[in-house]
Each structure stands twice: as C-alpha cells, then as structure tokens.
Amino acid sequence: MGAMQGRDLIYDWNAVGAQTRPAQRIELNDETLRDGLQSPSVTSPTIEQKIEILHHIAALGIDALNIGLPGAGPQVAADVERLAREIVDAKLPVRPNCAARTVIADIEPIVEIAERTGLRIEAATFLGSSPIRRYAEDWDLDRLLRCTEQAVRFVVEHGLDAMYVTEDTTRADPDTLRRLYTTAIECGARRVVVCDTVGHATPDGVRALVRFIRELVAETGEPVAVDWHGHNDRGLGLINAIAAIEAGADRIHGCALGIGERCGNTAMDQLLVNLHLMGWREAQDLTGLPAYCDAVSRYCEVPIPCNYPVVGRDAFETGTGVHAAAVIKAYRKGDAWLANRVYSGVPSDLVGREQAIVVGPMSGRSNVLWALEKAGLPTDAATVDRVFEAAKRSRRNLTPEEVRAIATGASAESAPHFQVT
C-alpha cells in the first residue's frame, strides 16, 4: 500500500495542534549498565553479557551510554575499562560516559581508564541540589559550590568532557540551580543534566524547569547542551521525557525496560519507538529492539510483563474474534501494511515482529480457521467446530500444541496444560 493511501485510512488526531518537530537534534543516552543496575531486583550481568548489551545499544543507533561508576570499586572499574576497550576495538559508533560523585577520588579512575584505552570519556559528576537533600545531609550551598568547582575543573584539566549533573533538580529552587549551573559552566562544563531523581515531576513541571535551564545556559553565552534524566515513580517517565524534548532538551537518558532504582528510569525502548513514530528522530532500524530488551531481561533477571508495550508477549497478539477478524481480512487482502495497523497503534514490523492470531474463549470461527491454515491442519467444518467448541470451554487461549491435539482428535490429556471450565 502506498504512503498516501495509508494516510487516507488513518485520521491522526495526534497531529492536530501538535508541536512541530523540535529544532534540536534529539540524542539518547543509555543508562542500563549504570543506573539500571541500581534496581533492587536486578542481577548484575557478567562482563561478557554487558558487552553483548553494549553491542545491542550501538546497533539501535543510541548515541551514548553510561558504562559505569568506576569509583565504586575495583570490579566496577575493571568492567568499565573492558567496555571502553570494546568500544575502541569494535569501533562502535557510541560515545561513552561515566558517573562520578563531585569528588576527585571518583573522577581519577575515569581519567586513568581514558588514558589507558585512548577513549575520550565524558565524566558525569553529580551532587544533590534540593533543599530536602541538603537538610538531610547537613550540606550548605557553599560546600556544594566548592565541590562543583573542584570536580569540574579537575575533569577539564585532565582533557575530558565535563557533564555536570544535579540530583533532584525537579525539587530544587531557582536561585540554587542558577548558582550551581553557572559555576559548573564557568569551570568548563559543556553539558548539564536536569534530573527527576525521585520521579516527582509532572510534564508541566518538566517544561518549566527545562526552559529555565535553557534560559540560564543562554545567559552564559557558552555552547552547553542540556540533558534530561527522569525516573518513573509516578508512571510519568516516558511523557516527561517527551515534555523535556518539547522544552528544548538535547539528550534524553533512559534504560532498557525502564529498569533502575525503585520504580526505574524512563524506558529507552518505549522512547525509541515513540520518537520514531512521532518523526522526531531520523528513521532508524528498530528491528533489533526485541533482542536488546530480551538480553537485558535475561542477564538482569527482570521478566518482561506479558502486556509490556512493543516487546511484551501480548503486544501484537489477539484472540478476540472481532479484532482478529479485521486483521485476518487484511492479510487475506495480501496487505501486510494494513494487517500491521488495523488493530495496532504500533506496526509490528517496525520492531521485526508479526501480528499473531490465537484461539481462545473470546475467539470466533475465523480465528480457528486461520490457526488451522497456518499450522497446515484440516479446515473442514467438523475440525473447525471441534477446536472452536474446545476453545469456548477453555479458561484461556490455547497453545499451538493444544490446537493441533484437538484438531487431530487427540485426547485433551495429550495437549499440555489444556483445561476447561
């Protein structure tokens, strides 16, 4: 089907009054191998597994990634250096950064790894900025300013790019932020990161804050990029990332499957799909997205919920008769474009998947007929009726093995897990 005809079949209310494509080039920074591993429930991957995840990140066209906080200890530092060497040796088109507190002891390992590998690493130095954090820690602003100046100057003096990060930015007051960011920029930071560390912000708050920081940066006259780093405690991680882009953020941070501390970070996989569908990033091959998510799920031991968007088991599957009938009719027209969209807001082939028609208690006979045809089984009326009646008695969708067993007249016991009410 041609693009014009496709547009004629879908009236897109998303485009009515929508903001035009942002002027800035939107970059992405993957935090899976750093912030993602702070999730209380994840298992930290081996270095070999981290390297595989690194390759998935690069293959998806993600611009940058955090390869760890080497100041955390010798094992983390060794993994960071191995990942850095892999980027160099494999000539991966992804830019690395490392996290560090605003203390020299955390920054020194980054400098040493950069020198040994010959890889330019962006040093992301962070410190808390909100009044509540300062009160809990007994910090005063003068101390924060001193830490900021010492850390950023040390990074710049050692030839690395300085990224300056304020934790809990979304709960910090304007005067404190102005003094901290201005000091960091004056000391040489050329990227600043606005953080919703505890998932406090709403989209309105994100837009207000990012615009404030953009204006502050403009006042310095320096070429400083602005990043957004969000968490998902209120379930607003993805929409907040989009709001940050609307307000002028240059780069968005996220993690595969949204893993991370507490309720996790912005889901990088969902962000990639939405930016593609919105036309806000250059067209890219996202067929590797399921493999990226699967690798992180397996190696971090984080199950993917069956209803998880795009890569969940159920994302492109239906057993409902009316829905399935429309998809089947599209396939019978020989129109894959139509089949991928008639009952789906995300075309399955975008990520290398297919629409799946299954048989269950909500199915119609068209589901049964389709399933039998796909499996190369008889499609006579008696067979269709037998499978259809069994499906109606079932409490869930039937597996392909169960459909085959019922269609061929085998006993219910020979169909694994088959149960009827």
HUDA-V736118 format. One record per helix or strand of 3 or more residues. SS is the DSSP state (A for helix, B for strand). FROM is the first residue (numbers start at 0). TO is the last residue. If there is no record, write none. Layout:
ss=<SS & SS>
from=<FROM & FROM>
to=<TO & TO>
This chain:
ss=<A & A & B & A & A & B & A & A & B & A & B & A & A & B & A & A & B & A & B & A & B & A & A & A & A & A & A & A & A & A & A>
from=<2 & 12 & 26 & 34 & 46 & 63 & 69 & 73 & 94 & 103 & 121 & 130 & 140 & 160 & 168 & 173 & 190 & 202 & 224 & 236 & 250 & 255 & 267 & 288 & 320 & 335 & 347 & 364 & 380 & 399 & 411>
to=<8 & 14 & 29 & 37 & 58 & 65 & 71 & 88 & 100 & 116 & 127 & 136 & 156 & 166 & 170 & 185 & 195 & 219 & 230 & 245 & 254 & 257 & 277 & 299 & 331 & 338 & 350 & 374 & 392 & 406 & 413>
